[in-house]
Amino acid sequence: MNITVQAEQLGSERVDITLSADRFAYLVRLSTGKESTRFSDNFFDLEPGESRTISLTDQESSIRADDVSVDTYVSQDCTVHRQSQ
């Protein structure tokens, strides 16, 4: 399975991440390693060809697109492709 990730930096406290998958992706998870990061959605399924945009905010520290990692419940079968905007 391939997941495409597009990130848009919206200031120092917000990043929008748009994800799409070529096959069904079960329990897609985003993380930053920071407890203060808030996600508009997380732990969700993606249908083939569907795209979903998730907003990440962090009021306590700056957040960058490079801080975000993406994986799935079956991550050994998943390849993440990052694209810049």
MOHURA-V497487 format. One record per residue. N is the residue number from 1. RES is the residue in one letter. PHI is phi in whole degrees, -180 to 180 (none if undefined). BURIAL is 1 if it has 9 or more other C-alpha atoms within 8 Angstrom, else 0. D_LAST is the distance of its C-alpha to the last C-alpha in whole Angstrom. Layout:
N RES PHI BURIAL D_LAST
N RES PHI BURIAL D_LAST
This chain:
1 M none 1 22
2 N -116 1 19
3 I -114 1 16
4 T -99 1 12
5 V -122 1 10
6 Q -116 1 7
7 A -117 1 6
8 E -126 1 6
9 Q -79 1 9
10 L -123 0 11
11 G 88 0 14
12 S -83 0 16
13 E -112 1 17
14 R -147 1 15
15 V -135 1 12
16 D -103 1 11
17 I -115 1 10
18 T -108 1 11
19 L -118 1 13
20 S -144 1 15
21 A -134 1 18
22 D -87 1 20
23 R -137 1 23
24 F -58 1 25
25 A -116 1 23
26 Y -95 1 26
27 L 52 1 25
28 V -69 1 21
29 R -129 1 21
30 L -109 1 19
31 S -150 0 20
32 T -127 0 19
33 G 83 0 23
34 K -112 0 24
35 E -66 0 26
36 S -83 0 25
37 T -74 1 21
38 R -114 0 22
39 F -117 1 20
40 S -71 0 20
41 D -161 0 21
42 N -165 1 22
43 F 54 0 24
44 F -129 1 23
45 D -97 1 24
46 L -122 1 21
47 E -78 1 23
48 P -58 1 22
49 G 82 0 19
50 E -75 0 19
51 S -125 1 16
52 R -141 0 16
53 T -106 0 14
54 I -116 1 15
55 S -97 1 15
56 L -114 1 16
57 T -131 1 18
58 D -149 1 20
59 Q -80 0 23
60 E -95 0 25
61 S -151 0 22
62 S -70 1 19
63 I -130 1 16
64 R -124 1 13
65 A -58 1 11
66 D -68 0 13
67 D -76 0 16
68 V -91 1 15
69 S -113 0 17
70 V -128 1 17
71 D -149 1 21
72 T -130 1 23
73 Y -59 0 27
74 V -111 0 27
75 S -69 0 25
76 Q -67 0 27
77 D -101 0 26
78 C -116 1 22
79 T -118 0 19
80 V -101 1 16
81 H -112 0 13
82 R -93 0 10
83 Q -129 0 7
84 S -92 0 4
85 Q -115 0 0
